[in-house]
């Protein structure tokens, strides 16, 4: 193992816009998130408290999430 010095920390991921969009969805509406898969979004949906209220599919290079309840 090698110890390094002065390696910059990468920028933190920012999902604040995604969580706000998901929470604002009304029944029948959907949102497309480019570059994410349905699997990527699973835990995030649970974190937002929307488990069982939305469904998601990986399509066309991203993930579409529909509000179903």
mmCIF file of the N, C-alpha and C atoms, coordinates in Angstrom:
data_MODEL
# 
_entry.id   MODEL 
# 
loop_
_atom_site.group_PDB 
_atom_site.id 
_atom_site.type_symbol 
_atom_site.label_atom_id 
_atom_site.label_alt_id 
_atom_site.label_comp_id 
_atom_site.label_asym_id 
_atom_site.label_entity_id 
_atom_site.label_seq_id 
_atom_site.pdbx_PDB_ins_code 
_atom_site.Cartn_x 
_atom_site.Cartn_y 
_atom_site.Cartn_z 
_atom_site.occupancy 
_atom_site.B_iso_or_equiv 
_atom_site.pdbx_formal_charge 
_atom_site.auth_seq_id 
_atom_site.auth_comp_id 
_atom_site.auth_asym_id 
_atom_site.auth_atom_id 
_atom_site.pdbx_PDB_model_num 
ATOM 1   N N  . UNK A 1 1  ? 0.848   -1.168 0.000   1.00 0.00 ? 1  UNK A N  1 
ATOM 2   C CA . UNK A 1 1  ? 0.000   0.000  0.000   1.00 0.00 ? 1  UNK A CA 1 
ATOM 3   C C  . UNK A 1 1  ? 0.896   1.234  0.000   1.00 0.00 ? 1  UNK A C  1 
ATOM 4   N N  . UNK A 1 2  ? 0.463   2.228  -0.767  1.00 0.00 ? 2  UNK A N  1 
ATOM 5   C CA . UNK A 1 2  ? 1.235   3.475  -0.872  1.00 0.00 ? 2  UNK A CA 1 
ATOM 6   C C  . UNK A 1 2  ? 0.405   4.625  -0.304  1.00 0.00 ? 2  UNK A C  1 
ATOM 7   N N  . UNK A 1 3  ? 1.000   5.428  0.528   1.00 0.00 ? 3  UNK A N  1 
ATOM 8   C CA . UNK A 1 3  ? 0.322   6.597  1.093   1.00 0.00 ? 3  UNK A CA 1 
ATOM 9   C C  . UNK A 1 3  ? 0.634   7.799  0.220   1.00 0.00 ? 3  UNK A C  1 
ATOM 10  N N  . UNK A 1 4  ? -0.430  8.524  -0.196  1.00 0.00 ? 4  UNK A N  1 
ATOM 11  C CA . UNK A 1 4  ? -0.279  9.697  -1.056  1.00 0.00 ? 4  UNK A CA 1 
ATOM 12  C C  . UNK A 1 4  ? -0.594  10.967 -0.284  1.00 0.00 ? 4  UNK A C  1 
ATOM 13  N N  . UNK A 1 5  ? -0.051  12.064 -0.752  1.00 0.00 ? 5  UNK A N  1 
ATOM 14  C CA . UNK A 1 5  ? -0.281  13.377 -0.155  1.00 0.00 ? 5  UNK A CA 1 
ATOM 15  C C  . UNK A 1 5  ? -0.749  14.332 -1.248  1.00 0.00 ? 5  UNK A C  1 
ATOM 16  N N  . UNK A 1 6  ? -1.591  15.288 -0.876  1.00 0.00 ? 6  UNK A N  1 
ATOM 17  C CA . UNK A 1 6  ? -2.069  16.347 -1.774  1.00 0.00 ? 6  UNK A CA 1 
ATOM 18  C C  . UNK A 1 6  ? -2.898  15.828 -2.948  1.00 0.00 ? 6  UNK A C  1 
ATOM 19  N N  . UNK A 1 7  ? -3.685  14.795 -2.715  1.00 0.00 ? 7  UNK A N  1 
ATOM 20  C CA . UNK A 1 7  ? -4.624  14.309 -3.721  1.00 0.00 ? 7  UNK A CA 1 
ATOM 21  C C  . UNK A 1 7  ? -5.954  15.017 -3.436  1.00 0.00 ? 7  UNK A C  1 
ATOM 22  N N  . UNK A 1 8  ? -6.482  15.798 -4.383  1.00 0.00 ? 8  UNK A N  1 
ATOM 23  C CA . UNK A 1 8  ? -7.711  16.549 -4.120  1.00 0.00 ? 8  UNK A CA 1 
ATOM 24  C C  . UNK A 1 8  ? -8.927  15.623 -3.976  1.00 0.00 ? 8  UNK A C  1 
ATOM 25  N N  . UNK A 1 9  ? -9.844  16.032 -3.118  1.00 0.00 ? 9  UNK A N  1 
ATOM 26  C CA . UNK A 1 9  ? -11.097 15.302 -2.905  1.00 0.00 ? 9  UNK A CA 1 
ATOM 27  C C  . UNK A 1 9  ? -12.058 15.686 -4.020  1.00 0.00 ? 9  UNK A C  1 
ATOM 28  N N  . UNK A 1 10 ? -12.679 14.720 -4.700  1.00 0.00 ? 10 UNK A N  1 
ATOM 29  C CA . UNK A 1 10 ? -13.633 15.044 -5.759  1.00 0.00 ? 10 UNK A CA 1 
ATOM 30  C C  . UNK A 1 10 ? -14.862 15.779 -5.203  1.00 0.00 ? 10 UNK A C  1 
ATOM 31  N N  . UNK A 1 11 ? -15.516 16.518 -6.060  1.00 0.00 ? 11 UNK A N  1 
ATOM 32  C CA . UNK A 1 11 ? -16.737 17.217 -5.667  1.00 0.00 ? 11 UNK A CA 1 
ATOM 33  C C  . UNK A 1 11 ? -17.791 16.216 -5.211  1.00 0.00 ? 11 UNK A C  1 
ATOM 34  N N  . UNK A 1 12 ? -18.578 16.597 -4.213  1.00 0.00 ? 12 UNK A N  1 
ATOM 35  C CA . UNK A 1 12 ? -19.659 15.747 -3.728  1.00 0.00 ? 12 UNK A CA 1 
ATOM 36  C C  . UNK A 1 12 ? -20.771 15.692 -4.760  1.00 0.00 ? 12 UNK A C  1 
ATOM 37  N N  . UNK A 1 13 ? -21.436 14.540 -4.824  1.00 0.00 ? 13 UNK A N  1 
ATOM 38  C CA . UNK A 1 13 ? -22.588 14.421 -5.724  1.00 0.00 ? 13 UNK A CA 1 
ATOM 39  C C  . UNK A 1 13 ? -23.735 15.222 -5.136  1.00 0.00 ? 13 UNK A C  1 
ATOM 40  N N  . UNK A 1 14 ? -24.481 15.871 -5.984  1.00 0.00 ? 14 UNK A N  1 
ATOM 41  C CA . UNK A 1 14 ? -25.586 16.709 -5.532  1.00 0.00 ? 14 UNK A CA 1 
ATOM 42  C C  . UNK A 1 14 ? -26.879 16.157 -6.114  1.00 0.00 ? 14 UNK A C  1 
ATOM 43  N N  . UNK A 1 15 ? -27.722 15.581 -5.279  1.00 0.00 ? 15 UNK A N  1 
ATOM 44  C CA . UNK A 1 15 ? -29.001 15.038 -5.724  1.00 0.00 ? 15 UNK A CA 1 
ATOM 45  C C  . UNK A 1 15 ? -30.179 15.878 -5.237  1.00 0.00 ? 15 UNK A C  1 
ATOM 46  N N  . UNK A 1 16 ? -29.910 17.095 -4.767  1.00 0.00 ? 16 UNK A N  1 
ATOM 47  C CA . UNK A 1 16 ? -30.987 17.917 -4.220  1.00 0.00 ? 16 UNK A CA 1 
ATOM 48  C C  . UNK A 1 16 ? -32.060 18.233 -5.253  1.00 0.00 ? 16 UNK A C  1 
ATOM 49  N N  . UNK A 1 17 ? -31.677 18.493 -6.477  1.00 0.00 ? 17 UNK A N  1 
ATOM 50  C CA . UNK A 1 17 ? -32.662 18.784 -7.519  1.00 0.00 ? 17 UNK A CA 1 
ATOM 51  C C  . UNK A 1 17 ? -33.517 17.582 -7.841  1.00 0.00 ? 17 UNK A C  1 
ATOM 52  N N  . UNK A 1 18 ? -32.904 16.400 -7.800  1.00 0.00 ? 18 UNK A N  1 
ATOM 53  C CA . UNK A 1 18 ? -33.646 15.175 -8.089  1.00 0.00 ? 18 UNK A CA 1 
ATOM 54  C C  . UNK A 1 18 ? -34.660 14.899 -6.994  1.00 0.00 ? 18 UNK A C  1 
ATOM 55  N N  . UNK A 1 19 ? -34.269 15.023 -5.731  1.00 0.00 ? 19 UNK A N  1 
ATOM 56  C CA . UNK A 1 19 ? -35.203 14.729 -4.644  1.00 0.00 ? 19 UNK A CA 1 
ATOM 57  C C  . UNK A 1 19 ? -36.373 15.707 -4.643  1.00 0.00 ? 19 UNK A C  1 
ATOM 58  N N  . UNK A 1 20 ? -36.113 16.979 -4.933  1.00 0.00 ? 20 UNK A N  1 
ATOM 59  C CA . UNK A 1 20 ? -37.199 17.961 -4.991  1.00 0.00 ? 20 UNK A CA 1 
ATOM 60  C C  . UNK A 1 20 ? -38.163 17.625 -6.128  1.00 0.00 ? 20 UNK A C  1 
ATOM 61  N N  . UNK A 1 21 ? -37.622 17.226 -7.272  1.00 0.00 ? 21 UNK A N  1 
ATOM 62  C CA . UNK A 1 21 ? -38.476 16.862 -8.409  1.00 0.00 ? 21 UNK A CA 1 
ATOM 63  C C  . UNK A 1 21 ? -39.326 15.638 -8.076  1.00 0.00 ? 21 UNK A C  1 
ATOM 64  N N  . UNK A 1 22 ? -38.721 14.646 -7.452  1.00 0.00 ? 22 UNK A N  1 
ATOM 65  C CA . UNK A 1 22 ? -39.471 13.435 -7.111  1.00 0.00 ? 22 UNK A CA 1 
ATOM 66  C C  . UNK A 1 22 ? -40.583 13.725 -6.113  1.00 0.00 ? 22 UNK A C  1 
ATOM 67  N N  . UNK A 1 23 ? -40.291 14.525 -5.113  1.00 0.00 ? 23 UNK A N  1 
ATOM 68  C CA . UNK A 1 23 ? -41.302 14.829 -4.085  1.00 0.00 ? 23 UNK A CA 1 
ATOM 69  C C  . UNK A 1 23 ? -42.439 15.690 -4.635  1.00 0.00 ? 23 UNK A C  1 
ATOM 70  N N  . UNK A 1 24 ? -42.179 16.449 -5.694  1.00 0.00 ? 24 UNK A N  1 
ATOM 71  C CA . UNK A 1 24 ? -43.217 17.326 -6.239  1.00 0.00 ? 24 UNK A CA 1 
ATOM 72  C C  . UNK A 1 24 ? -44.106 16.635 -7.274  1.00 0.00 ? 24 UNK A C  1 
ATOM 73  N N  . UNK A 1 25 ? -43.757 15.410 -7.671  1.00 0.00 ? 25 UNK A N  1 
ATOM 74  C CA . UNK A 1 25 ? -44.562 14.700 -8.674  1.00 0.00 ? 25 UNK A CA 1 
ATOM 75  C C  . UNK A 1 25 ? -45.975 14.436 -8.159  1.00 0.00 ? 25 UNK A C  1 
ATOM 76  N N  . UNK A 1 26 ? -46.942 14.612 -9.031  1.00 0.00 ? 26 UNK A N  1 
ATOM 77  C CA . UNK A 1 26 ? -48.334 14.262 -8.747  1.00 0.00 ? 26 UNK A CA 1 
ATOM 78  C C  . UNK A 1 26 ? -48.652 12.951 -9.455  1.00 0.00 ? 26 UNK A C  1 
ATOM 79  N N  . UNK A 1 27 ? -49.685 12.258 -9.006  1.00 0.00 ? 27 UNK A N  1 
ATOM 80  C CA . UNK A 1 27 ? -50.072 10.984 -9.610  1.00 0.00 ? 27 UNK A CA 1 
ATOM 81  C C  . UNK A 1 27 ? -50.240 11.158 -11.122 1.00 0.00 ? 27 UNK A C  1 
ATOM 82  N N  . UNK A 1 28 ? -49.603 10.258 -11.897 1.00 0.00 ? 28 UNK A N  1 
ATOM 83  C CA . UNK A 1 28 ? -49.675 10.312 -13.352 1.00 0.00 ? 28 UNK A CA 1 
ATOM 84  C C  . UNK A 1 28 ? -48.534 11.080 -14.001 1.00 0.00 ? 28 UNK A C  1 
ATOM 85  N N  . UNK A 1 29 ? -47.760 11.830 -13.223 1.00 0.00 ? 29 UNK A N  1 
ATOM 86  C CA . UNK A 1 29 ? -46.626 12.569 -13.767 1.00 0.00 ? 29 UNK A CA 1 
ATOM 87  C C  . UNK A 1 29 ? -45.363 11.720 -13.703 1.00 0.00 ? 29 UNK A C  1 
ATOM 88  N N  . UNK A 1 30 ? -44.369 12.076 -14.525 1.00 0.00 ? 30 UNK A N  1 
ATOM 89  C CA . UNK A 1 30 ? -43.097 11.363 -14.516 1.00 0.00 ? 30 UNK A CA 1 
ATOM 90  C C  . UNK A 1 30 ? -41.957 12.349 -14.706 1.00 0.00 ? 30 UNK A C  1 
ATOM 91  N N  . UNK A 1 31 ? -40.760 11.870 -14.408 1.00 0.00 ? 31 UNK A N  1 
ATOM 92  C CA . UNK A 1 31 ? -39.554 12.666 -14.586 1.00 0.00 ? 31 UNK A CA 1 
ATOM 93  C C  . UNK A 1 31 ? -38.481 11.750 -15.177 1.00 0.00 ? 31 UNK A C  1 
ATOM 94  N N  . UNK A 1 32 ? -37.657 12.303 -16.072 1.00 0.00 ? 32 UNK A N  1 
ATOM 95  C CA . UNK A 1 32 ? -36.570 11.551 -16.692 1.00 0.00 ? 32 UNK A CA 1 
ATOM 96  C C  . UNK A 1 32 ? -35.252 12.052 -16.125 1.00 0.00 ? 32 UNK A C  1 
ATOM 97  N N  . UNK A 1 33 ? -34.401 11.129 -15.675 1.00 0.00 ? 33 UNK A N  1 
ATOM 98  C CA . UNK A 1 33 ? -33.101 11.481 -15.114 1.00 0.00 ? 33 UNK A CA 1 
ATOM 99  C C  . UNK A 1 33 ? -32.031 10.863 -16.005 1.00 0.00 ? 33 UNK A C  1 
ATOM 100 N N  . UNK A 1 34 ? -31.344 11.693 -16.745 1.00 0.00 ? 34 UNK A N  1 
ATOM 101 C CA . UNK A 1 34 ? -30.336 11.258 -17.698 1.00 0.00 ? 34 UNK A CA 1 
ATOM 102 C C  . UNK A 1 34 ? -29.121 10.666 -16.982 1.00 0.00 ? 34 UNK A C  1 
ATOM 103 N N  . UNK A 1 35 ? -28.618 9.547  -17.497 1.00 0.00 ? 35 UNK A N  1 
ATOM 104 C CA . UNK A 1 35 ? -27.386 8.969  -16.977 1.00 0.00 ? 35 UNK A CA 1 
ATOM 105 C C  . UNK A 1 35 ? -27.536 8.098  -15.748 1.00 0.00 ? 35 UNK A C  1 
ATOM 106 N N  . UNK A 1 36 ? -28.741 7.904  -15.274 1.00 0.00 ? 36 UNK A N  1 
ATOM 107 C CA . UNK A 1 36 ? -28.986 7.031  -14.117 1.00 0.00 ? 36 UNK A CA 1 
ATOM 108 C C  . UNK A 1 36 ? -29.770 5.821  -14.583 1.00 0.00 ? 36 UNK A C  1 
ATOM 109 N N  . UNK A 1 37 ? -29.672 4.725  -13.842 1.00 0.00 ? 37 UNK A N  1 
ATOM 110 C CA . UNK A 1 37 ? -30.470 3.540  -14.135 1.00 0.00 ? 37 UNK A CA 1 
ATOM 111 C C  . UNK A 1 37 ? -31.531 3.380  -13.056 1.00 0.00 ? 37 UNK A C  1 
ATOM 112 N N  . UNK A 1 38 ? -32.510 2.539  -13.329 1.00 0.00 ? 38 UNK A N  1 
ATOM 113 C CA . UNK A 1 38 ? -33.548 2.261  -12.334 1.00 0.00 ? 38 UNK A CA 1 
ATOM 114 C C  . UNK A 1 38 ? -32.911 1.696  -11.070 1.00 0.00 ? 38 UNK A C  1 
ATOM 115 N N  . UNK A 1 39 ? -31.893 0.866  -11.246 1.00 0.00 ? 39 UNK A N  1 
ATOM 116 C CA . UNK A 1 39 ? -31.202 0.287  -10.091 1.00 0.00 ? 39 UNK A CA 1 
ATOM 117 C C  . UNK A 1 39 ? -30.498 1.381  -9.288  1.00 0.00 ? 39 UNK A C  1 
ATOM 118 N N  . UNK A 1 40 ? -29.882 2.349  -9.962  1.00 0.00 ? 40 UNK A N  1 
ATOM 119 C CA . UNK A 1 40 ? -29.222 3.465  -9.268  1.00 0.00 ? 40 UNK A CA 1 
ATOM 120 C C  . UNK A 1 40 ? -30.201 4.211  -8.374  1.00 0.00 ? 40 UNK A C  1 
ATOM 121 N N  . UNK A 1 41 ? -31.428 4.364  -8.837  1.00 0.00 ? 41 UNK A N  1 
ATOM 122 C CA . UNK A 1 41 ? -32.398 5.217  -8.156  1.00 0.00 ? 41 UNK A CA 1 
ATOM 123 C C  . UNK A 1 41 ? -33.174 4.515  -7.042  1.00 0.00 ? 41 UNK A C  1 
ATOM 124 N N  . UNK A 1 42 ? -33.057 3.195  -6.935  1.00 0.00 ? 42 UNK A N  1 
ATOM 125 C CA . UNK A 1 42 ? -33.836 2.443  -5.956  1.00 0.00 ? 42 UNK A CA 1 
ATOM 126 C C  . UNK A 1 42 ? -33.663 2.918  -4.523  1.00 0.00 ? 42 UNK A C  1 
ATOM 127 N N  . UNK A 1 43 ? -32.439 2.953  -4.048  1.00 0.00 ? 43 UNK A N  1 
ATOM 128 C CA . UNK A 1 43 ? -32.178 3.398  -2.683  1.00 0.00 ? 43 UNK A CA 1 
ATOM 129 C C  . UNK A 1 43 ? -32.506 4.858  -2.485  1.00 0.00 ? 43 UNK A C  1 
ATOM 130 N N  . UNK A 1 44 ? -32.296 5.654  -3.515  1.00 0.00 ? 44 UNK A N  1 
ATOM 131 C CA . UNK A 1 44 ? -32.584 7.086  -3.425  1.00 0.00 ? 44 UNK A CA 1 
ATOM 132 C C  . UNK A 1 44 ? -34.081 7.321  -3.258  1.00 0.00 ? 44 UNK A C  1 
ATOM 133 N N  . UNK A 1 45 ? -34.892 6.532  -3.976  1.00 0.00 ? 45 UNK A N  1 
ATOM 134 C CA . UNK A 1 45 ? -36.353 6.630  -3.857  1.00 0.00 ? 45 UNK A CA 1 
ATOM 135 C C  . UNK A 1 45 ? -36.789 6.278  -2.434  1.00 0.00 ? 45 UNK A C  1 
ATOM 136 N N  . UNK A 1 46 ? -36.198 5.229  -1.878  1.00 0.00 ? 46 UNK A N  1 
ATOM 137 C CA . UNK A 1 46 ? -36.499 4.862  -0.496  1.00 0.00 ? 46 UNK A CA 1 
ATOM 138 C C  . UNK A 1 46 ? -36.112 5.998  0.451   1.00 0.00 ? 46 UNK A C  1 
ATOM 139 N N  . UNK A 1 47 ? -34.950 6.586  0.225   1.00 0.00 ? 47 UNK A N  1 
ATOM 140 C CA . UNK A 1 47 ? -34.466 7.690  1.063   1.00 0.00 ? 47 UNK A CA 1 
ATOM 141 C C  . UNK A 1 47 ? -35.428 8.886  1.026   1.00 0.00 ? 47 UNK A C  1 
ATOM 142 N N  . UNK A 1 48 ? -36.047 9.116  -0.127  1.00 0.00 ? 48 UNK A N  1 
ATOM 143 C CA . UNK A 1 48 ? -36.995 10.231 -0.275  1.00 0.00 ? 48 UNK A CA 1 
ATOM 144 C C  . UNK A 1 48 ? -38.358 9.913  0.326   1.00 0.00 ? 48 UNK A C  1 
ATOM 145 N N  . UNK A 1 49 ? -38.557 8.681  0.785   1.00 0.00 ? 49 UNK A N  1 
ATOM 146 C CA . UNK A 1 49 ? -39.836 8.297  1.380   1.00 0.00 ? 49 UNK A CA 1 
ATOM 147 C C  . UNK A 1 49 ? -40.908 8.001  0.346   1.00 0.00 ? 49 UNK A C  1 
ATOM 148 N N  . UNK A 1 50 ? -40.519 7.631  -0.860  1.00 0.00 ? 50 UNK A N  1 
ATOM 149 C CA . UNK A 1 50 ? -41.481 7.414  -1.933  1.00 0.00 ? 50 UNK A CA 1 
ATOM 150 C C  . UNK A 1 50 ? -41.636 5.943  -2.314  1.00 0.00 ? 50 UNK A C  1 
ATOM 151 N N  . UNK A 1 51 ? -41.067 5.045  -1.530  1.00 0.00 ? 51 UNK A N  1 
ATOM 152 C CA . UNK A 1 51 ? -41.175 3.618  -1.824  1.00 0.00 ? 51 UNK A CA 1 
ATOM 153 C C  . UNK A 1 51 ? -42.650 3.208  -1.880  1.00 0.00 ? 51 UNK A C  1 
ATOM 154 N N  . UNK A 1 52 ? -43.040 2.512  -2.937  1.00 0.00 ? 52 UNK A N  1 
ATOM 155 C CA . UNK A 1 52 ? -44.423 2.093  -3.117  1.00 0.00 ? 52 UNK A CA 1 
ATOM 156 C C  . UNK A 1 52 ? -45.314 3.142  -3.761  1.00 0.00 ? 52 UNK A C  1 
ATOM 157 N N  . UNK A 1 53 ? -44.823 4.358  -3.907  1.00 0.00 ? 53 UNK A N  1 
ATOM 158 C CA . UNK A 1 53 ? -45.599 5.448  -4.509  1.00 0.00 ? 53 UNK A CA 1 
ATOM 159 C C  . UNK A 1 53 ? -45.169 5.742  -5.937  1.00 0.00 ? 53 UNK A C  1 
ATOM 160 N N  . UNK A 1 54 ? -43.992 5.215  -6.323  1.00 0.00 ? 54 UNK A N  1 
ATOM 161 C CA . UNK A 1 54 ? -43.465 5.447  -7.665  1.00 0.00 ? 54 UNK A CA 1 
ATOM 162 C C  . UNK A 1 54 ? -42.999 4.126  -8.268  1.00 0.00 ? 54 UNK A C  1 
ATOM 163 N N  . UNK A 1 55 ? -42.875 4.120  -9.583  1.00 0.00 ? 55 UNK A N  1 
ATOM 164 C CA . UNK A 1 55 ? -42.246 3.002  -10.281 1.00 0.00 ? 55 UNK A CA 1 
ATOM 165 C C  . UNK A 1 55 ? -41.206 3.577  -11.215 1.00 0.00 ? 55 UNK A C  1 
ATOM 166 N N  . UNK A 1 56 ? -40.198 2.782  -11.563 1.00 0.00 ? 56 UNK A N  1 
ATOM 167 C CA . UNK A 1 56 ? -39.091 3.304  -12.355 1.00 0.00 ? 56 UNK A CA 1 
ATOM 168 C C  . UNK A 1 56 ? -38.651 2.283  -13.393 1.00 0.00 ? 56 UNK A C  1 
ATOM 169 N N  . UNK A 1 57 ? -38.138 2.789  -14.506 1.00 0.00 ? 57 UNK A N  1 
ATOM 170 C CA . UNK A 1 57 ? -37.623 1.949  -15.583 1.00 0.00 ? 57 UNK A CA 1 
ATOM 171 C C  . UNK A 1 57 ? -36.391 2.617  -16.187 1.00 0.00 ? 57 UNK A C  1 
ATOM 172 N N  . UNK A 1 58 ? -35.416 1.799  -16.577 1.00 0.00 ? 58 UNK A N  1 
ATOM 173 C CA . UNK A 1 58 ? -34.250 2.290  -17.305 1.00 0.00 ? 58 UNK A CA 1 
ATOM 174 C C  . UNK A 1 58 ? -34.612 2.319  -18.784 1.00 0.00 ? 58 UNK A C  1 
ATOM 175 N N  . UNK A 1 59 ? -34.565 3.506  -19.388 1.00 0.00 ? 59 UNK A N  1 
ATOM 176 C CA . UNK A 1 59 ? -34.891 3.660  -20.807 1.00 0.00 ? 59 UNK A CA 1 
ATOM 177 C C  . UNK A 1 59 ? -34.038 4.762  -21.426 1.00 0.00 ? 59 UNK A C  1 
ATOM 178 N N  . UNK A 1 60 ? -33.665 4.595  -22.666 1.00 0.00 ? 60 UNK A N  1 
ATOM 179 C CA . UNK A 1 60 ? -33.018 5.638  -23.477 1.00 0.00 ? 60 UNK A CA 1 
ATOM 180 C C  . UNK A 1 60 ? -31.889 6.384  -22.769 1.00 0.00 ? 60 UNK A C  1 
ATOM 181 N N  . UNK A 1 61 ? -30.981 5.667  -22.116 1.00 0.00 ? 61 UNK A N  1 
ATOM 182 C CA . UNK A 1 61 ? -29.826 6.303  -21.500 1.00 0.00 ? 61 UNK A CA 1 
ATOM 183 C C  . UNK A 1 61 ? -30.090 6.991  -20.181 1.00 0.00 ? 61 UNK A C  1 
ATOM 184 N N  . UNK A 1 62 ? -31.180 6.657  -19.544 1.00 0.00 ? 62 UNK A N  1 
ATOM 185 C CA . UNK A 1 62 ? -31.502 7.264  -18.261 1.00 0.00 ? 62 UNK A CA 1 
ATOM 186 C C  . UNK A 1 62 ? -32.573 6.469  -17.539 1.00 0.00 ? 62 UNK A C  1 
ATOM 187 N N  . UNK A 1 63 ? -33.180 7.088  -16.570 1.00 0.00 ? 63 UNK A N  1 
ATOM 188 C CA . UNK A 1 63 ? -34.219 6.461  -15.778 1.00 0.00 ? 63 UNK A CA 1 
ATOM 189 C C  . UNK A 1 63 ? -35.456 7.337  -15.767 1.00 0.00 ? 63 UNK A C  1 
ATOM 190 N N  . UNK A 1 64 ? -36.608 6.747  -16.064 1.00 0.00 ? 64 UNK A N  1 
ATOM 191 C CA . UNK A 1 64 ? -37.866 7.483  -15.960 1.00 0.00 ? 64 UNK A CA 1 
ATOM 192 C C  . UNK A 1 64 ? -38.585 6.973  -14.721 1.00 0.00 ? 64 UNK A C  1 
ATOM 193 N N  . UNK A 1 65 ? -39.080 7.910  -13.913 1.00 0.00 ? 65 UNK A N  1 
ATOM 194 C CA . UNK A 1 65 ? -39.781 7.593  -12.681 1.00 0.00 ? 65 UNK A CA 1 
ATOM 195 C C  . UNK A 1 65 ? -41.188 8.164  -12.769 1.00 0.00 ? 65 UNK A C  1 
ATOM 196 N N  . UNK A 1 66 ? -42.193 7.306  -12.548 1.00 0.00 ? 66 UNK A N  1 
ATOM 197 C CA . UNK A 1 66 ? -43.597 7.696  -12.587 1.00 0.00 ? 66 UNK A CA 1 
ATOM 198 C C  . UNK A 1 66 ? -44.192 7.658  -11.185 1.00 0.00 ? 66 UNK A C  1 
ATOM 199 N N  . UNK A 1 67 ? -44.988 8.661  -10.865 1.00 0.00 ? 67 UNK A N  1 
ATOM 200 C CA . UNK A 1 67 ? -45.745 8.651  -9.599  1.00 0.00 ? 67 UNK A CA 1 
ATOM 201 C C  . UNK A 1 67 ? -47.015 7.862  -9.854  1.00 0.00 ? 67 UNK A C  1 
ATOM 202 N N  . UNK A 1 68 ? -47.251 6.791  -9.092  1.00 0.00 ? 68 UNK A N  1 
ATOM 203 C CA . UNK A 1 68 ? -48.413 5.934  -9.308  1.00 0.00 ? 68 UNK A CA 1 
ATOM 204 C C  . UNK A 1 68 ? -49.444 6.031  -8.178  1.00 0.00 ? 68 UNK A C  1 
ATOM 205 N N  . UNK A 1 69 ? -49.062 6.589  -7.032  1.00 0.00 ? 69 UNK A N  1 
ATOM 206 C CA . UNK A 1 69 ? -50.006 6.755  -5.912  1.00 0.00 ? 69 UNK A CA 1 
ATOM 207 C C  . UNK A 1 69 ? -49.862 8.122  -5.306  1.00 0.00 ? 69 UNK A C  1 
# 
